[in-house]
């Protein structure tokens, strides 16, 4: 298996179908889709049963409501792909998103960092969001080697997970792919200001400061100069 696509979902009946359809429209025989239902109380479970019956590539897991981090960690336990990527249930892939990324994967890298398109009243393309899980394709054996899991118990787990990933100094490549469609949702975790204090505390406990990743900044600077992005 080449790629495991991990989708955690909680009460996602309003956006889940759009998300799954966009992924399944681009799926290949070398891909699997692991969806974790994190104790949803709406029609999410029924929708997932429908998709699981129609698509053999979809594997559905159900847990009591334990949060996004626990859902992602459960999927990682069952992932069989050489690479893993994450999709939030209120986001979706633009046409041709994954085909381009698969062409850019290499045995010489551990992380492929992608761009994204932010969906607001006016669309805007962005490069890059380094502290989000969904903006990366990551080698699974690298995550296992360095024991990089999502921190359970935090309301907003992405920054701590990403900091752990960068702290392990992976070999990185940057993609100009901005076809990941990131939806601004006022009810989402990333739009909620509450988690900032616990996240900062956790990063401090890891011994990290705003300028802890000098090697990463150097790599990015050379990339931007080479590609005339500065």
N, C-alpha and C positions, 0 to 999 in steps of 0.2 A: 504494500500500500504506500502510495506516494504522499498523500496529504489527508490529514484529519481536520475537518472543519467543526469547530466547537461553538455551539449556540446555547447559552443559558437563557431561560425565559421564566418570568413570573408575571402572571396575568397579562399575557401578551396578545389577546385575541384581536385587538384592533390593528396590530401591525405585523403579527407573526406570518400571516399568509404571504404578504408582500416580500418579507425577508426570505422565507423558504423558497418561494417561486424564483426569486432572483438567483439564489444559490443553485437550485436544482436545474435551472436553465443552462448552467455552465458546468455541470458536473461531468466527470469522466469516470471510466472504469477504475482508475487509480485513486479515486477519492471516496471518502466516507464522511457522513454528516452525523455528528453526535449532538443530540439535543437533550438538554437536561431541564425537566420541568421541576422548578423549585417550589413545589407546594402551591401551585396556582389554584385559585378558587373560582375562576371564570370558565370559559369554554376552551381554554388552552389544551387541556388533556384530550378532549374530543377531536380537536383539530390535529393534534399530533398522532392520534390513532389513525385518523384518515390518511395522513401522509405516509405513515409507516406501512400501511397496507398497500399503498400505491407505489412506493419507492423502496427497493431493497437496500439502497445505499444509506437510508436513514435508520439510525439506532436511537431509540428513545429511552431515557432513564428518568426515573421519578424519585424525588426525595421530599421529605418534609421541608418546610420553608426554613432554610439555613443560610440563605444569602447567595449572591452571585459568585463569591470566591469559592465557596464549598461546591457549588454547581460546576464551576470550571475545573476544580481539582478532581471531582468525580469523573468528569469526561477525560481528563488527562490520564487517569488510571486505566481507562479502557481504550485509549487511542492506540491505533496500530500503524499510523502513518509515519513516514520518515520525517515529515514536517507537520507542524500544526499551525492553524490560524484561528482567529476568534472573530465572531460576528455578534453584535448586539441585536436583540430581537426587534428593536425599533429602527434599525438601519437596514441597508440593502446594498447589493452589488450592482454597479452599472455594467452594461453589456461589455464583454471582453475583459473584465477585471482580472479574473483568475488566470486566463490563458496567458496574458502578458507576464504575470508574476511567475508562473511555472517555467516560462522560458528564461527568466532571470535567476532562478535558483541554481546553485552551484555547490560542488563539494568543497569549495574554498571559502564558504561563508557559513556562519551560524545563524545570522539574523538578516532578513531582508526587510528594511524599513520602507514603508510606503507612504504616499501622500493620501489626501482625501478631499472630497467635496463637501462643504458644510451647507446643509439645506436650511436656508432662511428664506424670507420673502425674496431676497436676491441671492442666488447661488454664488458661492465663492470657493475657489480651489485653494488648498493649503498644502504647504510642505514645511515642516513635518510635525507630527504629534508624538514625541518620543516617550511620553509617559502614559500612553494608552496601549492596552493589549491588542485591540482590534486593528491597529495600524502596522502590524508586523506579521511576517511568516517566520517561524522559529524552528530550528532543528530540535526534534523531540529528545534525542539522546543528549543534547547539550543541557536541556532543562533537567533531565534526570541525573546527569553527571554532577551538576552543581546544586541539586536538590532545590530547584526554584519552583515554589508553589505560590498560590495566591494566599495572602494573609487573611484568614477567616476571623470574623469578629469586627473588622473595620467596615464602616459604611461605604467607603470609597477605596477599593483595593488596588486599582490599576497603578497608581504612582509607586506604591511600595513594591509591587511585583516587578514593574519596569526598572526600578532602581536596583533591585536584586539582580535582574538580568544584566544591566550595564555594569554592575559591580564585578560580575564574572568575566568582563572584558571579552565579549564574543567578537568573532570576525564579522564585520558588518558590510552591507552594501545598501545603497540608497536607490530606490526606484522613483521614476517620475510619474508613476501611475497614481492618478487622483480619482479613480473610478469607484472608490469606496464612498458610499453616500451616507454621510453622517447627519442624523436628524437631531435638531435642537428640540429637546423635550423638556418643558419646565418642570415636569415631575420626575425626571431622570436623576440618577445619582450624580452625574457630572455637572448638572445644572444647580445642584443644591449646595449652598455654602457651608452647611453644617460639618461636613467631614474634614475640613481643612486642618483644624487643630489636632485631632488624633493622628492624621497622616503625617503632619510635621513632627509630632512627638515620636512616631515610629521611625521616621527617617533619622531623627537625632539619635535614637537608640541604636541604629545601625552604624552610627559614626559618620553619617553623611552630612555634608554642607552644600550650599548652592553650587560651589565650584569643585565638587569632588571628582568630576569626570573630565579632567583636563585632556586626557588622551582622546576622549570622544570628541571634544570640541576641536582638537587639532585635526582629526580625521574629517570632520564635517567641514571645517574651513577649507581644507584642500579640495574636497569634493565640490563645494560651491564655487571656488575660484576656477576649477577646471571646467565646470559647466556654466560659468558666467551667471551664477545665481546671486552674486553679491551686488 
